Amino acid sequence: MKLAQEVNQVVSQVLDEKEAAGGLINVVWVAAGGSNGGNYPAQYFMEHEATQLVSHAYTSNEFVRATPKFVGANTLAVVVSMRGTAETIEAARVAKELGAATIAVYVDESGLTEVCDHKIRYDSLAVDESDMARTNSAVVLALAMELVHQTEGYEHYEEAMGCFDIIDPIYRKAVAYCTSLAQEWAELNADKPTINVMGSGPAFGAAYVFSICNIQEMLQIDSATTNCCEFFHGPFEILDKRTSVFLLVSVGRSRANDERAISFLNTYGGKRVYLLDAKEIGLNDLPDTVSEYFNHLVFSPILNNVYMRALSAVTNKSYMTRRYMWKVQY
């Protein structure tokens, strides 16, 4: 079944089930780590397009320990975990006990799919054969678009849902375009103890995941994520000719913020300032009315599967190894 059909059916079922309780009032997107960062496109879309349905995003354990009081019978909890992280399963259980409808977004069946009322499977972006229009971020974005469309109407719904049909071809072309560029970037940064990652607006989630999951977790290299707007309110003081900065240049309304940062970086930074422009990797092929909402869906797999792997190769560091994860109690 195509993703558009699946999310349409699940959202319709949830809305029908909640009609007797007065309908949906709010939605929460809950996950941990990369899955939490992967929820960013859904939250960003809801913040900028929904006028009635209120949306919030939480990392799993914060949701468990400090559950928002509004969560209840008028809430939908979309809970994401590849294989069923314990704290994410607990977050789903908390939401369900409070009366929320629950949707599991997952790769492998686990306690999460047992707890939740509904489930939608996704393809891991780390697997080359995956459909990049079916990743966790794609599923939650499609759910967000469907929720807004069915509850209050979304004028660009048809254009937006049509974009999912061409995300994977755009990604494939981007891989070919970026492979040699990523090799050059990796060789230039192989000896850097810290890699700063920047982005803003719809690209900030991809910047965050690249920093905490790809660079810190997988390669054990220090990394910081900075919003391009916030760069000028403190972080720019670290910049000199030696500083490594990887900046995601988005398409959409926040692009001007990225371009402001570029101007400063080009003036005071050095050869380790690197720009990855959404326009150069295919986002311009999408309608201007909706393209900004798809930044993450192309950026994130390119960063994981091309740039992170290139850095792994030149540093002779396997991205499958971990220092603590899955090895010690935490």
N, C-alpha and C positions, 0 to 999 in steps of 0.2 A: 504494500500500500504506500502511495506517495505521502510524504510528510504533510503536505497541505491537507489531504483528506483525513489523515490520522489526527492532527491537532484539531481540525474542525469537529470531528466526532467526539473527542475527549472533552473539549470546551463546551460543546452542546450538552453533553451528559452532565457535566458539573453544574452548569447554569440551571438545567432542569431540576437537578437534585436540591439545589439551594433556593429554588423559587419559593417553597413553603416557608423558609426561614426569613424571607424578605430580600433574597438575592445576594449577590456578591457586593461587598463594599470595598474590600481590600485584598491584595495579593502579596504574598511574601515569597521571595526567591532565596532558598537556603542551601548552602553547600560549604565545603571546606577546601582550602588550597586552590589548586588550579580550577576546580569546579566552581568555586566561589568567584574567582576572577572571570570564569566563563559565563557567569550569570549577568555580567555587566551590560552586554548589549540589550538584554530584556529590560533591565531596570532603566537604562538610558532611554530606550524607546518609550517606556511607560511615562517617565518623567516629562517627556517632550510632546507626547501625543494624547495621553489620557486626560480627560477633564473631569471624570466622575469616579473612576476606579483608582483608588490610591495604592501605590506600589512602594515596597521597601525590600532591600536586600540585606541579608545577614550571613555572617559566617556561623557555622553550625553550633559551636559550643557557646557562643554569645547568645544565640537564640535559646539554647537549652537553659543556661544559667540566668539570663535576664530576659525572659520571654515578654514581649510587648503586651500590654494589657488589652489592646484592641483585638488580639487574635481570638477568634471564636467561630460561631456558626456562620458568620458572613465573610469568612476568610477562605481563600485558596492558598495552600502552601505547595509550591513547586520545589521539590527536594531532589538534589542532583548528587549522584555519586557513581563513579565507574563500577566499583565492585562492592560497595556497601561499607563505607567508613563508619566505625562504631558511633562516633558523636553525631554523624549525619542521620543514622538510623534513629538515634535517640531524639533528634530534633523532629523527625517525622512523627515519632510516637507522641511527643509533647503536643504538636500541632493537632494531631488527630484526637487526642484526649480532650482537647479544648473545643472540639466540634468543627474544626476546619476540614474542608475537602483537601485531599492530598493526591498529588501526582508524583510518581517516581520517574526520574529521568536517569537511565542506567545503561551499562554495557552488559554486565553479568547479573543474573538473578542472585539475590541476597536477602538479608533480613529487611532491606529497604523495600523491595518489591512485595514482600510479605505484609509489611505494615500498611503500605499506601493503598488507597482506593483504586487508583488508576495508574497505568505505567506506559511509558514510551521509551523504546530502546534507541540508543544513539550509536554512531560509529566513532571510535577513537581517532582523533586527529593525528596521533602518533603513528598510525598504521598507514603506510603509503597507499594501500589499495582502498582505503576508506573513501566514502563520498563526503567531500568537505561541506556539502550542503545538508549533511545529516549528523554533524558533530553535536556535542552538548550545547554549544553556543547557538547553533542553528535551530535546534529544537526549542530552546527557551525563547529565542527571538520570535520564532513562528507562533509559539503559544501566546506571547505578548501581543503580537499583531492580531491574532484571532480573538483574543479576549477583548481588545479595544473595539474591533470590528463588530463583534456580536453584542456587546453591551451598549455602545454609544455610536458606533459607526466610525470607520476610518476611510477617508476619501481616497487615499492612495493604496487601498488594500490590494487590488488586482495587480497593480504595478509591483508592489512589494513582494507578493507571493510568487509572482513570475520570476523574480530575481533568484529564487532558490534553484531554479532550473539551470542557471548559468554560472553559479558560484564555483562548482567543481572545475569546469573548463577554464575559468579565469585563474583559478589556483594553479592548474597544470601549466599554463603559459607563464605564470609568475615564477614557478620553480625553475623553468628553463632560463628565464631572464636573470634570476637572482643567484644562480649557482656559482658562477665565476666571481660575481661581486662579493658573495659571502666568503669565498675562499680568500680573497684579498683582505677583507675586513678581519677575518680570523687571524691571518698571519700577522697583521698589524697590531693585534691586541693579545697575542698569545702570552706575552709577558706581563700584562697589566694585572695588578692585584685587585683593582676595582673597575667595574664597568657601570657607568651611569646610564639609565634608560629613561627617556622622556617621551611624553605624549600628552594629549589633552582631548577633552570632549569624547567623541565616540571611540577614539583610539586608546584611551587611558587604560582600559581593562586589559588590552593586549600587551601594553607596556608593562603593566603590573605582573601579568603571568610570565612574561619573558624574564623579568627580573627575579621573581621569587621561585619559580619552578624550573625554568631552563638554565639560568645562570647559577643561582644559589644552590638549589636542590640537586640538579643533575650534574653540575660541574664543580660545585663547591668553590665558586669564585664570588667574592664580595660584590654586591650590587645594590644600588639604590634606585627607586622609582620616583620621578619628580614630574608633577604636572607642569606643562609649559607656562601656564599663567603664574604658578607659584614659584617658578624658577627665579623670577625677579624680586622675590620677597625673602631672600636668604640663600638658597642653594647656589646662585650664580657666583658666590664668593669662592667656590672651590676651583673655578675655571682658570686654567692656564694652557700653555701650548702642549703640555703633556697629558691633559685630562682626556679620558676615554668617555665619549658620549654617543649613545645610539638614540636617535630621535625618529619617532614615527610621525610622518606628515599625513594628516588625515584629509579626506574629502568631507565637505560639509561646512557648517557654520563656524566651527572652531578652527578652521584652517588658518585664519588670520592670526590666531594665537600661536600656532606652530611657526608661522612665517616670522613673527616678531622674535621668537626664540632663535630661529635660524640666523637672522641678521646679527644678533649679539654673538652667537657661537662662531660665526664666520669672521667676526671682527677680532675676538679675543681668544678663541680656541685655536687648536692646531690640527695636525693631520689625522688625529684620532677622533675627530667629529664626523659622524656618519649619519646620513639621512636615508631613510627608506620611505619613499613617497607613494602613497596610495594611488596616485594618478599614473605612476609608472608601472604599477603591478596590476592594473586592470579595473580599478574601481570606477574609472571614468566610463566604462562600458555599461554601467547601470544608470537608470533614469535619475536625474538630479533631484527629483522629488523625494527619493528614498535612499539614495546611495550611501548617505552618511551612516545609516543604521547597519550597514554591512561591512564597515571597516574591520571590525574584529574578526569576522568570519574568514577573511583572507589574510590579514596580518598574522593572526595567532598560529595557524599551521605553517606559514612560511618561516616564522621565527623559530618554531620548534623543529621542523623537519629540514630546514636548509641552514639557517644561521647557527643554531645551537649545535647541530651535527658537524658543521664546518669547524667550529671552535673546539669541539671535542676531539676532532681528528688532529688538529695542529698542536694541541696540548697533550696529546696521547693520554687523554682521560676518558675512560668509558662513561658514557652518560647513563649506563645501566647500574652503576655502582652507587652505594650510599654509605655514609658514615654512621648514621643513627637510624634512619627510617627502616622499619621492619626488623631492626636488629636488637634494639634495647627497649626497655619499658619507658613510655612517655605518654 
